[in-house]
Amino acid sequence: MPELPEVETTRLGIAPFVIDRRVIKVEVRQPKLRWPTPLDLEARLSAQRIESLYRRGKYLLFGCKAGHLMVHLGMSGSLRLVSATTLPGKHDHLDIHLDSGQLLRYTDPRRFGAVLWLEGDPAEHKLLCQLGPEPLSSEFSGEGLYCLSRKRTTAVKSFIMDSKIVVGVGNIYANEALFSAGIRPQRQAGRISRRRYEILANAIKTVLQQAIQQGGTTLRDFVGGDGKPGYFSQSLQVYGRAEQACPQCRGKLQEIRIAQRSSVYCLTCQT
């Protein structure tokens, strides 16, 4: 599914083309997503100028004078710019017509995403108010992870994937960051030292920054705002490489399941 780097890649790709643009029309072809699209979305959004576009976790927020449009890409969704003459496909559920003549098209084959309208402070919305710090911000640190992890018996991989601890560290990037930090994914979060958490926090930042620079990871059908796939999958060191050679020691990579998610690691390089 689109994780933080994929959502940030989408934001970076479409921001120059939507900010300061006015919405001419909104077409909702399929309102039944993970949460229903508001029936009055066109009335609320039409004629509004998009003043800002930012990301909170895996949510994109388009700031307008009257409120915010919040978009979640779900399991396999995308948000991209297309020409006004581009006919919609089966899974193209919503179009936002801009005064530039382009469309911002929301596509979601599984319909696990959402397009919502928010009024008031977005930070107080029920989907956002309990989110942890952004991993690429100064608020996220190894010291913070260490303090929150005390007496936690959960696996460290599940711990860093908890959006209340830190947002946006999905399965792919948790695997990669733990390998880079030399920490086994099943190790108890409360039994990891402050020093190792500092290494892990830096690894999380580095892995996510590299993924954003390469346009995210395309494993199935993710495309960015420009319709192009991400290329970080070519740089993956452990995710999806079970039974293959470790890129450091050449030993065989192991695979286990943690919270029903695939976890690949090296017995030698990760302790």
Secondary structure as GFF3:
##gff-version 3
##sequence-region A 1 271
A	DSSP	alpha_helix	4	18	.	.	.	ID=ss1
A	DSSP	beta_strand	23	28	.	.	.	ID=ss2
A	DSSP	alpha_helix	41	45	.	.	.	ID=ss3
A	DSSP	beta_strand	52	56	.	.	.	ID=ss4
A	DSSP	beta_strand	59	63	.	.	.	ID=ss5
A	DSSP	beta_strand	68	72	.	.	.	ID=ss6
A	DSSP	beta_strand	78	83	.	.	.	ID=ss7
A	DSSP	beta_strand	92	98	.	.	.	ID=ss8
A	DSSP	beta_strand	102	107	.	.	.	ID=ss9
A	DSSP	beta_strand	114	118	.	.	.	ID=ss10
A	DSSP	three_ten_helix	122	124	.	.	.	ID=ss11
A	DSSP	alpha_helix	142	149	.	.	.	ID=ss12
A	DSSP	alpha_helix	156	160	.	.	.	ID=ss13
A	DSSP	alpha_helix	171	181	.	.	.	ID=ss14
A	DSSP	three_ten_helix	189	191	.	.	.	ID=ss15
A	DSSP	alpha_helix	194	213	.	.	.	ID=ss16
A	DSSP	three_ten_helix	232	235	.	.	.	ID=ss17
A	DSSP	beta_strand	254	258	.	.	.	ID=ss18
A	DSSP	beta_strand	261	265	.	.	.	ID=ss19
###
